[in-house]
Amino acid sequence: MVTINPDKHIRKAVHDLINNIVVSSKIIKSFDSRATNAPLEYVLLTAQTKEVEKNTKCDYRWTTSLLIEIYTKSTSSGNTGSRLLLNNIEQAIYTLLSPKITVTGFTNLTQNITFENQLETITDTEIIFRSFLRLNLTLI
């Protein structure tokens, strides 16, 4: 029998840690998967992956990842755009997640964070900067 699926426990641990953090005098909200009526700056907890392997007779080992997406939006009228706030949010989240998070019901054996490519979208009315962190965990 496979142990409990860790997905919801990982999302809850990360959400509880990063929701409503204050960065550059702005309150940064965290959402699961999508944000309705989203503020100009927010974080999404999106794609999750997992693999389970039978480690010993007593333990199952989960290799998991969670994609953390950071969004900042601003009007493009008279604005050349700056990724400073995006970088500050990214740093704040990285600091909160390091060195290891606690996932209720599991032991966190290993953890690392990788940084994906940043994306930008510039239209006639707004500038959207996105940054991606991938939280990789090995849990038992």
Secondary structure by P-SEA (a helix, b strand, c coil): cccccaaaaaaaaaaaaccccccccbbbbbbcccccccccccccccccccccccccccbbbbbbbbbbbbbbbbbcccccccaaaaaaaaaaaaaaaccccccccccccbbbbbbcbbbbbbcccbbbbbbbbbbbbbcc
